[in-house]
Amino acid sequence: MAELQEYWRWTEYSWHHPEMDWRQGKRIAAGIDVGSVSSQALVLVDGEIFAFSNLRTGSNSPDSANNAIKAALKDTGMEIKDLQYTVGTGYGRVNVPFANRAITEIACHARGANFMAGPKVRTVLDMGGQDCKAIHCDERGKVTNFLMNDKCAAGTGRGMEVMADLLSIPIKDIGDLSFQVDKEPQPVSSTCVVFAKSEALGLMRSGWSKNMVLAAYCSAMAHRVSLLLGRIGVEDQFFITGGIAKNPGIVKRLEKELGIQAVQSKYDSQIAGALGAALFGDTLLQKGA
Amino acid sequence: MIKAGIDVGAKTIKVVLMEDRKIRGKGKVLSGFNQEESAKEALEQALKEAGLSREAIGSIVTTGNGRKAISYASGDVTEPRAAALGAVFLYPSARTVIDVGAEEARAIKCDPSGKVLDFAVNEKCAAGSGAFTEAMARALEVPLEELGPLSLRSTQTIPMNAQCTVFAESEVVSLIHSKTQKADIARAVHDGLCSRVVAMVRRVGLDPELVLIGGVAHNPGFVESFKRTVGIDDVRTAEEPEFVSAIGAALAVGK
C-alpha cells in the first residue's frame, strides 16, 4: 500500500548545547509553550540557552508539555526534577503539570523577541499555528500594546497547512516555490481559507501552475497580516516570531508591503514563546523564587 | 410569454420558467466548471418539465454570483433584488428575507412590492454559510442531508469555541475523540452557524414577518436552531427555498 503523505506535516526536532555542563549551573529555568498546533520546551542554564525542542501539540495539553520537555532533555542527563522553576505559556499554559506558574504568550513572545533580536525591537509579529499577534514592546521586552486575530484561519499557520495539503507540496518548500514564477500574480481574492481553497482549485483549472497559486496565496496572506499590523502600527525595529517566520514566501512579501525589513536572528523563530517563559523563570530565580 | 429566471449560484444553478405569474417548470444542476454550459443544462431540464421548446422563452434574466457569465441572458438582477421579489411573490407578507446559500448569506429588508429597502451580506467567511455545515458534516462523517435530522436528536447543549470553519473542523475532531455525542456536536454546529446568520440579520433589523430561503433552509437542524436563536417560534421556510431567487429573477422582467 502506498504511504499516505501528509504534506502539511513539518518536522519535529530538539537541540541541546554540545559543551555546556549544566551541573555547574546555578539557575535552571524552563519555559514550556503549549500552542494550538506546536509545543516547545526550552531550558536556560544561568540565562543561557541549554536545550530546546519543537513538537506537534497532541489532543492533550499535559501530554504535549511532558513530551516537549522530555524531547528537550533527551541525552542531557537532566530530568524534570532538576528544573528549578518552570513557566508555562501558550494556549495550553494552565495545563503544564510541572509548571510553577503560567504567563500569557503575548508577554512571553515579547520577552523572547527581546532576547533573540535585541533591545531595539519595538514591534513583534507572532505568526502562530492558529492565531496571529502584533505586539508593541519596550527596550526590556515589556508589552506596551497588542492586537490579535484568533478567530479566523486566514493569515495563520493552519491556513498554510491547508494549502500545502491541497496542492500536495511539503509545507517547508512553499516559500521558495512561491518565488519560482515568471510574474507575481494577483493575490487570491478570498479572505476565508475555505473559499481560498475553491479559488485555488479554480485557478489551477484555468491553467495556473502550483507555484503561481502559492505566490497568489502567500501574497494574500501577507496582505492579511499587514492589515493587522496596520491597525497597531509598525515601529522600527520589526521582528517576526512563530512558524510562519520560516516561510520566505510570506516574510519577503510582507516586508515589501510594509516597506520595512524584519530583523534577522540566529535563533529558531518558533522558540520565542518558550524562551520568553524561561527568561521570566530565570528572573524569578534571580529574585529568589 | 415565458419568462426564465436563472440563479447562477456558487454550488448549483437553478432555473425557473414562469408564465402569467405561474411556475411552469424548474431545473437544477451543479455549477461545475462551466457555468454557462451548466445553466443551459438546467434550462433544458426546466423546458422538458414544462413541455416547452427553447423558442417559447421570451426573456432570460440571471442572478447569483455568476449572473454575468451567461451570454444568452437578456439581463441580470442583483441577488438581494431577486431574493426579495421571489420571496414576496410566494409570501406577500414577508418583510425580511434571509437567504443562506452555499457560500454566501444575505438578510434583506423589503417593502410589500418586493423592493429592497436595506440588506446585509456575508460573502467573506465560510462560517456564516452552507459551506460551514458541509465541512462539519465531513468532519463528523455523516452525509450532509443527515446533519440536520441528527442535530434534532441532541440531548444537551455543548459549546463550540471555534468560529472559523478551519478551526471548527479540528474542534469537531477533538470533540469526537472526547466521546461527545455526534448529535450534540451537530446541534452546536447549527447553533454556531445561526448565531452568525442572526448577527447579520440584526444589522438590517429583525422583522417577525420573515422567511428563510436558499438551500440551507432545507436543513431542519438549521431552522430549529434559527428559531431558538431569534426567539421566534413561527419562522416561515420557503417550500423549495433554493428556487426563490430564480423566481425573483424571472419576475424582474419589466419591473
HADDOCK unambig.tbl for C-alpha pairs under 7 A between the chains (distance, minus, plus):
assign (segid A and resid 59 and name CA) (segid B and resid 174 and name CA) 6.78 0.50 0.50
assign (segid A and resid 151 and name CA) (segid B and resid 163 and name CA) 6.02 0.50 0.50
assign (segid A and resid 151 and name CA) (segid B and resid 164 and name CA) 6.04 0.50 0.50
assign (segid A and resid 152 and name CA) (segid B and resid 164 and name CA) 5.00 0.50 0.50
assign (segid A and resid 153 and name CA) (segid B and resid 164 and name CA) 6.40 0.50 0.50
assign (segid A and resid 153 and name CA) (segid B and resid 166 and name CA) 6.30 0.50 0.50
assign (segid A and resid 153 and name CA) (segid B and resid 167 and name CA) 6.86 0.50 0.50
assign (segid A and resid 190 and name CA) (segid B and resid 124 and name CA) 6.84 0.50 0.50
assign (segid A and resid 191 and name CA) (segid B and resid 124 and name CA) 6.21 0.50 0.50
assign (segid A and resid 192 and name CA) (segid B and resid 124 and name CA) 6.15 0.50 0.50
assign (segid A and resid 192 and name CA) (segid B and resid 125 and name CA) 5.19 0.50 0.50
assign (segid A and resid 192 and name CA) (segid B and resid 126 and name CA) 6.47 0.50 0.50
assign (segid A and resid 194 and name CA) (segid B and resid 126 and name CA) 6.31 0.50 0.50
assign (segid A and resid 195 and name CA) (segid B and resid 126 and name CA) 6.82 0.50 0.50
